Amino acid sequence: MTEAAQTLDGWYSLHDFRTVDWTTWKMLPAEERQEIIEEFLGLVEKWNKTQAEKQGSHALYTIVGQKADFMMMILRPTMEELNEIETEFNKSKLAEYTIPAHSYVSVVELSNYLPAGEDPYQNPQILARLYPELPKAKYVCFYPMDKRRQGEDNWYMLPMEDRRNMMRSHGMIGRQYAGKVKQIITGSVGFDDYEWGVTLFADDVLQFKKLVYEMRFDEVSARYGEFGSFFVGNLLEEDRVASFLQV
């Protein structure tokens, strides 16, 4: 049996994708729609307070294409809190006019390749990555991925040193996009259908295409990567929620 990589785990993560039932939504009186929007913004304000207290983070994005209309990404210290937030939204009036389109459950993860004896939880840079405040970037891209486990291309049968070297090379590509793309990796082994979720944030949407394309040529992706559906969207700031839902 080859050596399993040890991971550092931070906040738990929920990506909640919803489609709006526009036909039913348009049948409501304008006053009722406004009340529902205000109730939802009250939920967001609670999330803002939690974020200000550094006990979690969140992001709202409208999704382009027919896979969903908007996404709520929530980070919290416990899985129970994610469940509570999801349930609270489901009990809201707005939820009555949305249809669940997709969801992804995971935990912020870093591979631990630090020198032996160093306590990663004493490193401020690592703590900032494990417990991040989600950026207000203009665009988001989310996709899940696996490492291939087929025949000769079985990632999990490779020696630790080979995996470490390939991941180091893989990481060098990502570092070339520092300042252009912020990447949050969340682990989902045992939590969801894939092994990792990748969430990218950028102010130039083309950087997603450039980064993912360049990664394709790296051996980690070219030989061992399996990818799920991609979701891309635009930042939904609180002062735009009403206009997004206006009909």
N, C-alpha and C positions, 0 to 999 in steps of 0.2 A: 504494500500500500504506500503510495506516494504521500508526501507531507502536505497536510491541509494548511492553506494560508490563514493566518490569524487576522482578524479584522478589529478595527476600532468602530464602535457604534455610537451614534448620537441621537438626535431627535427622531421620533417616528413620523412617517410621512403618509399623507393621503392625497392622491390626485382624484378629484371628483368631477366628472364631466357630465354636463346636463344639456338636454335639448329643450328648448322652449316650445310649448304647445301654443303657437301663435294664434291659431284659429279660436281656441277657447279664451285665450288672454284678451283678444280684441272684443269679445262679447261682454266683457265687464264694463261697468260704468267708470268713467275717468277718475272719479273720486275714490272708488274702491281700489283701482290700480295704484293710485298714489299712496294710499294707506299701506298697501302690500309692499311697495318699494321702500317706504319709510321703515317698515318693520324689518326688512332685510338689511337696510343700512344700519339699523340698531344692532343687528348681529355683527356686522362688520366692525362697528365701533367697539364692541366687546373684544373682538380679535385685535383691534388696534391697541387696546389697553394691555392685553396680554403681551403683545409684541413690545410695547414700551417698557414693560417690566422684565423683558428678556426671558420670558417663559414660553416662547414659541414664536412662530412667524406665519405669514400667509401671503398669498398672491392671487389676484383675480385677472383672468384673461378671457377675451372673446376668442373663439376658435374659428378659423377659416375652413370652409368646406362643410360637407354634410355629416361628418362624424359626431359633431356636437356643436352647441351654440356658445357655451362658456365653460370655463374650468375654474374650480376653486382648489388651490394647492394649500394644504394645511400642514404645519410642522408643530409637534407637541412632545413633551417629555415622556408621555405614556400612551400606550395603545388605547387605554380606557378613555382618555381625553379626546382622541380622534373619533371614537365611537360616539361620545356624547355630542360632539360638534355635528357629526353627520346626522344623528338623530334629531338634534335641535333644528337643523335646517329642514329635515324631512317633515317636522311638525309645523313648520312655518307655512303661511298662506302661499308664498311664492312657489314652494315645492309642489303645491297642488296643480301648478301650471307648467311644471317641468317633467321631463321624462329622463330617468337615468340612462346615460348613453355609454359610459365606461367608467371604471374606477381602477386605481392601482394603490396597493398598500405595501409599504416598504420602510426602511430605516436608513437614515443618513449613514454612509459607510466610507471608511478609508482602509485600504490595505496597510497593514503594519509591517513595513520593511525598515523600521528604525533600528539603530544599533542596539544590541542587547544591553540591558541595564538602564536605558533611558526611559523615563516615565513619560509617555506621550501626553498624558492628561495634565502634565505640568507645562506643556508647550502652548503658549498663547495662540500661535498660528494654527495649530491643530485644533484647538478648542473652537476657534472662529469658524473652522470648516465643518466641525461636527455639529455645532449649534448656530447655524448661520441665520442672519436676517435676509430674507429673500429680497433681491434687488427690484427696483421699479424700472427695469429695462423695458424698452418699447415692445420687444418681441420675446416670445417663449417658444421652445421646441421641446417636446417630450417624446421619448420612445423607450420601450423595454428591450432587453437583449439577453441572450444566453451565450455561454461558451459551448462550442460544438462537442458532442460526445459520440462520434461516429468513426468506427474502424481505426485507421491510422491517425485520423484527425480528432483525437480525444484529448482535450485540454487537461482533463483530470488525471491522465496517466503520465503526463510529463513530469520530470523531476522538478523540484522546487527551484533550483538554480536557473533552469531554462525558462520557467514561467516568470521568475523575477527579472531576468534580462530582457525578455520580450516586453513585459509591462513597463520597464524603464524606457525602452525605445518608444513604445506606444505613448507614454506620458510626455516625451519630448515634443511630439507633434502638438499635443494640447497646449504646451507651454508657449508655443509660437503664437497662440491666439490670446495670450494674456492681455488684458485690457480691452479686448474686443468681444470675448465670450466668457461668461461666468458659467461654470459647470458644477452641478451638484449630482453626485452619484449616490443612489440609494439601493441598498441590498434588499432582495425580496425572496431569497431562498426560504421556502417554508411559509412564506406570506402570500405569494401571488403566483401567477402562471409562468413568469419568467424569473431569471435569477437576479437581474439588476434593472433599475429604472434610471434613465439618464435625462436630466432636465437642464436645458441650455437657455441662457438669457443673453440677449444682445440688443444693441441699439441700431444695428444694421442687419436686417433679416438675411441678407446674402451670406453672412458669415457662417450661418448654420450649414448651408449648402457646401461652402468651401471646406469647412472643418470636417464634416462627415465624409465628403468625397476624398479628401486627403487621407483620412483615417482608413479608408477602404484599401489603400495600397500597403498599409502596415500589416505584417504577418498576423498579429493578434486578431485583426478584423477579417483580413482576406482569407485566412485559413480556418480560424476558430470562431468567428463571430456569426451569430444568428440574431436577426432583428425582427421585432414586431411592428405594429402600426405606428406611424409618426403622426403627431398632432402639432400644429403650429398655430400661433395666435397673437393677438395684439393686446397690449396692456389695457385693462379696464379699470380706470381710476374711479374713485368713489363719486366724483362730481360728474362722471359720465354714465353712471348706472341708470339714472332716470332717462336719459336720452336713448340709451341702448334699448330700454324696455318701452319707450314711447311708441304708440301706434295711432 
